[in-house]
Amino acid sequence: MKKNIKKNTTEEPKVHEELKGFSININKFGEMESSIQVDKINEFLNENVEDKRLNNNSEEE
C-alpha cells in the first residue's frame, strides 16, 4: 500500500542569478512547460557547463 506524501516546500531552491524564477512542470499530456524558453536554457548551459563527452574524445586523439 503506497502512501502519497506531499511536502510543503516554502523555500525556493538555490539557483544561478540568470535562472531566477525558472520553473518546469509536466502537464497531463507529458509535455514540459517551462517559465524560460528552452533556447535560453541551452545557451546558459553551453556557457556554464563543461561537456564531458567532448573532453574524453580530445584526450583519446
Beta strands, then each sheet from edge to edge (+ up, - down):
strand 1: 24-26
strand 2: 32-34
sheet 1: 1+ 2-
end
